[in-house]
Amino acid sequence: MKKPILCTALIALAIILGSPASILAQQKKPRFEPEELANPLMGTDSKVSLSNGNTYPAVAVPWGMNLWTAQTGKMGNGWAYTYDEDKIRGFKQTHQPSPWMNDYGQFVIMPVTGKLRFDQDDRASWFSHKSEVAKPYYYSVYLADHDVTTEFTPTERAAQFRFTYPQSDSSFIVIDALDKGSYVKVIPAENKIIGYTTKNARSNPKDFKNHFVIYADKPFTLAYTWHDSVLVKNKLEMSANHAGAIIGFKTFKGEKVNLRVASSFISLEQAELNLKRELANDDFEATKQKAKALWNQAMSRIIVEGGTDEQLRTFYSCLYRTLFFPHKMYELDANGNAVHYSPYDGKVYPGYRFAGTGFWDTFRALYPFLNLAYPSINQEMQAGLLNDYKEGGWLPEWSSPGYANIMIGNNSASVVADAYMKGLRGYDINTLYEALLHGANNEGPITAVGRAGAEYYNKLGYVPYDVKINENAARTLEYAYDDFAIYQLAKALNRPQTEIELYAKRSQNYRHLFDPATGLMRGKNQDGTFQSPFNPFKWGDAFTEGNSWHYSWSVFHDVQGLIDLMGGKKNFVAKLDSVFTLPPKYDESYYGSVIHEIREMQIANMGQYAHGNQPIQHMIYLYNYAAEPWKAQYWVRETMNRMYLPTPDGYCGDEDNGQTSAWYIFSSMGFYPVTPAVNQYVMGAPLFKKTTIKLETGKEFVIEAPANSRENLYIQKATLNGKKYEKNWISHEDILKGGKLKFDLGARPNKSRGTLDAAVPYSFSSDRKLSQNLKQ
């Protein structure tokens, strides 16, 4: 009897499995989840002397006002989380763009059991990465010393925490509002804690406070405040240099205690509004799923296929990093209108505002990437820049959250011009253009606003070496490019011809620093003589975080002009080749010690190529201008393969607000924006067999390279929408139309493709000659 029963069961199973509904279920394609491929721990294995990213596991939603992270470092240490640490001191709301910039508006939450401990060292707990889960939208870790599992998940301006406690009659939650002036108040009747922190670094914002409100879902049986190292048991309100609060209760084994947290740069009332609007009646899992869905939506904008698991994880880890900064500093009032705190005068104004980015890093690829893939958010950012100018009198070059006095250049010109040239509209571009002129022709109240040395630059055409303005050659080169960006925008806005020609002329100021004797850029004295002695391997001094070998390529807008100065294409290519064949020599005497950027170049085994810092990141693509594009294809692939991994040591230097990640994203797709404010992307070769860019217009642009492999990295031929494509660049407009760019890749370079003048990307000199010839 058993056999017939078994047969009957098998027949029934076959019928079930073979039914149309079951077949459809089997064939249904699983949901693509790029947010699960991203590793927030990529780049966290870093230290002052050597950066593998200098990142932290940021849990947020794309461009959210607040980020959250586990804190292993001490209060006030810019290295909030480093992979090699053993203990966690708390879980911090952060707005930190980089460890070098440190933080602003931060406060800490920490569960504790057993002995009541609130000092950051006493409350710290051992943890293991084996019991840590880090996702863009969720974080969890087991705190061994307290036997507590901590979880948190974010919204734009709020978050939910979930603590799983052991059985204990002494379970606590510590709130640390940090030093430099803070306030807390415990309201037991409402299971509520409110407060603010004023701690900030770098920009000295006016009347700065980050207000927070916290609700627990479990009544307090104990409530204390504390200040500095003193516990105060009979006071539920505390204002001090360093204020904090403690709530306590009994817990049973496995009991989950939930916190609902929100903050505001405007007021406590606004923090309450942010909490009610963004968390509403959602439980922890609902908030987590909404955050996950936001990441899925944002990251699914670019789909890559046909790579290794490691390459996919690297790509989406980098994409995750490009979607944080600048972060929103605006909030929504009771009527749903955007309002923001201004760090310039401490007042509240209508409209957008963003903070936490340095244009010296991000003008190169991060902002061009936003203009291509996420233009609507950059439209808000441009409106935010307008508010910076109206409220502070200048455009920021480093916002943290106000004007930070660090780095060089006037690269807001590039950020504004590139957005407009790429088609962004809906904000007052004429006032932004006025802001560019103001910044280009004046020294600011600090050296990192406006242009340090503007009077010299406008009179002589360069910032002299001998007038006590540091990094003068780097400033000159960047100002010249920034003038080109203004020139481009001036033409687009139909400004007076004399104005257009002024900035066209100034864009050529890079020529003043070219030294024919060395074939490199060199500092120049006020009297027109070059600085002497000159060591092209000397970091700093006339240059910024680099040497002459790095900065001599900073003529983004006129590569042909640079080729001419260097004596033609063959000499130019030989000079490019030298970057990789020279030994990694350096002179660190300007700094007095070996800075981490030097060490990262030294150990990379790529000669003088210092991909870990921004000045030279575009240089590989310059082979496309000199009839040897296959060398760009080789070195781009080599850099992606060797310098990026989805691991804690996965970067080769500072990640820097998405810039180094944006280089990888663009390069993986097969092109790169060498010249922001020009609507061209210069070719490398794609990393994946297929990449689909889902444009905001609803159209798709597909890049295919079916023969792609580790060996097959050279372009043999290309087609755009089925037609032969010989150029070494593709236009922004062609991508926006949608369509397909297909590459036939092989293991050996095709040394005839891309060698004709017609294939070469934009250069100012070539464009001017063409315009003059057409006029004649």
C-alpha positions, 0 to 999 in steps of 0.5 A, a space after each residue: 500500500 505504501 508505493 501507490 501512496 508515494 506515487 500519488 503524492 509525487 503526481 500531486 506534487 508534479 501537478 502543483 509544480 507544473 501549474 501555470 501559477 507555480 511556473 510563473 512564480 518560479 520564473 519571476 525575476 527576483 527584486 534587484 537589491 543594490 542596497 544589499 551589495 553596498 558595504 558601509 564598512 568600506 574604507 573604515 580601516 584608516 588612521 591619521 598616517 594612512 587613509 584607506 578611505 577615512 569613512 565611517 559606517 554612515 546609516 542614513 537615507 540619501 542626502 538625509 539631514 542626519 546620519 548615524 554611526 557607531 562611535 569607537 573614537 573619543 568625543 571630539 575625535 574626527 575619527 569617529 569609527 575605525 575598523 581596528 578598534 575594539 570598543 564602542 562608546 555610543 551611537 552618534 548622530 553625525 553630520 561629519 563630512 570627513 575626519 579632517 573636518 570633524 563634526 557638527 551637531 552631534 549627540 550620542 545614545 548608549 545602552 548600559 547595564 549593571 553598574 550605572 556608567 555614563 563617562 565615555 570610557 566607562 560605558 564603552 563596550 567590547 564588540 566584534 565585527 562578527 556580530 555587527 551588521 552594517 547596511 546603508 539603511 540599518 545597523 546592528 551590533 552586540 555590546 558584549 559588556 552590557 549584553 545588549 544588542 543595539 539596532 537603528 534605522 533612519 529617516 531624513 531627520 529622525 531615527 528609530 532605535 531598538 535595544 534588546 536587553 538581558 534580564 536586569 534590574 539595572 538597565 539604562 540608556 545614556 544620552 550624551 549631548 557632548 561638550 562646548 555647551 549643551 542642555 538636557 531635560 528629562 520628562 518622565 511623565 511623557 517618557 521623553 528627553 529633550 535637549 540640544 548640542 552646540 558642539 561644532 568644528 571648523 566654521 563657527 556658525 552663529 547661534 548654532 544648536 542642534 535640538 533633539 527630542 527622544 521618546 522611549 516606549 518604556 516608562 522610566 523608573 529612574 531618571 538622572 542628569 549629569 554634567 562633566 563627570 558629576 552625576 546629579 540625582 535630584 535634577 531633571 534639567 541640566 545646562 552645562 559645558 557638557 550635559 547628559 541624561 540617564 534613564 533606567 528601568 528593569 528589563 526581562 531577558 530579550 526585552 526590546 526597548 524602542 526609542 524614537 529620535 528626531 532633531 532640528 537645527 531650528 528649534 525643539 518644536 521643529 524637532 517634534 514636528 520632524 519626528 511626528 511627520 517622519 516616524 508617524 505611527 511606524 514601528 521599527 520595521 516599518 521605518 527600516 523598510 521605508 529606508 531600504 526602499 529609498 536606497 533601492 530607488 536611488 541606487 537602482 538608477 544605475 544597474 550594472 551586470 556582467 561583473 564579478 561579485 567583488 566588482 558589483 559590491 565595489 560599485 554599489 559601495 561607491 554609489 552609496 558613498 556618492 549619495 550623502 554629501 552635501 546633506 540637507 540642512 533644510 526642514 519642512 515647516 507645518 505647512 510643508 514648506 522648506 525652511 532652514 537655519 542659517 549659520 551666517 546670522 543664526 536666523 531662520 529663512 525659507 528655502 533650501 540649504 545643504 552643507 558638508 562638502 568641499 568643492 575642491 574635491 567634489 567639483 571634479 566628478 561628484 557634482 557632474 555625476 549628480 547632474 547626470 544621474 540625479 539632477 533634481 537633487 542638485 537643482 535643490 542644491 543650486 537653490 541652496 547655494 543661492 541662499 548661502 550667497 544671499 545670507 552670507 555674502 559669498 558662495 561657500 567653497 567648504 561648507 561645514 556647516 558655514 564657511 570653513 577656512 580650508 583648501 583652495 580654489 574658487 571651484 563654486 564656479 565649476 559647480 554652478 556652471 556645470 549644473 546650468 550647462 547640463 540643463 538644470 533650471 528652476 532657480 535664479 541663475 543670474 544671481 548665482 552668476 553675480 555671486 561667481 563674479 563677486 567670488 572671482 574678483 575679491 578676497 573673502 573674509 577668510 582665505 578659503 572664500 573668494 580668491 586669496 591673491 585675487 588682486 595679484 592674479 587679476 593684475 599679473 595673471 598668476 598668484 606670485 610665489 613670493 608674496 606669502 600666499 601659500 599654494 600659489 601655483 595650485 591657486 593659479 591653475 584652479 582660478 584659470 579653470 574657474 575663469 573658464 567655467 565663468 566664461 562658459 556660463 557667461 556665454 550661455 547667459 548672453 552676457 556682454 561680449 567684453 565680459 565673456 572675453 575677459 574670462 576667456 583671457 583669464 582662462 589662459 593664465 595657466 600658461 604663465 606657470 609653465 616652465 619650458 625647461 622642465 616641461 612642468 608647472 612651477 611657482 613664479 615670483 612677482 618679478 616674473 622669474 620662476 621660483 628657485 630652487 625647484 624640486 618637482 617632487 616637493 609636496 605642498 609649497 606652491 601646490 596643494 597636497 601634491 607636487 608639480 607632477 600632479 598639478 601640471 595636468 590641472 588644465 582641465 579646460 585646455 588640454 590642447 593648449 597644454 599639449 602645445 606648451 609641452 611640444 606636441 602630442 608625442 612629448 605630451 604622451 611621454 610626459 604622461 607615461 613618466 608619471 607611472 614610470 618615475 619612482 615614488 620620490 617625494 620631498 615632504 619638507 614643506 609639511 615637516 613630516 610625511 603626510 598620509 597622501 604622500 604615503 599613499 602614493 608611495 605604497 601604491 606602486 604606480 610611480 608618481 600617480 597619486 590616485 588617493 588624492 584629487 588633483 591627478 584623478 583626471 590625468 589618465 583620461 588625457 591620453 585621449 587628447 593625444 592620439 593614444 587612447 588605449 593607454 587611458 583604457 589600460 590605466 583606468 582599468 588598472 586603477 579600478 582593479 588595484 585601488 578599489 575593493 569592497 573592504 574596510 581597506 578598500 580605498 587608496 586614500 581619502 574618499 572625500 564626500 563622494 569624489 573618489 567614489 564618483 571617479 569609480 562610478 564614472 570609470 566603471 561606466 566607461 567615461 569621465 567628466 574631465 572638464 566640468 562645464 563642458 557637456 562631454 565625457 571622455 572615454 575610458 573603457 567600461 568595467 561591466 558587460 552591461 550598464 543601464 542608466 535610468 534617467 530622471 526623464 524616464 529614458 534609459 541609456 545602455 552601455 554594453 561590452 559583451 566581450 568584457 573580461 579582465 583581459 579584454 579591456 581595450 576598445 576595438 570599435 564602438 557604435 552609438 545606436 547602431 552607428 559607428 562611433 569613432 570619438 574619444 568622448 560622448 556628449 551629455 546630450 546623447 546620453 540624455 536622449 537615451 539609447 545604446 553605446 556598444 563597445 567591442 573590447 579585445 585583449 590588444 589595443 586598437 592603435 588606429 581607433 581614436 587617433 584622428 583630430 576629429 576624435 579628440 575631446 573639447 579644448 578651449 584652444 581648439 574651440 577658439 581656433 575653430 570659431 575664428 576660422 568659421 568667422 573668417 
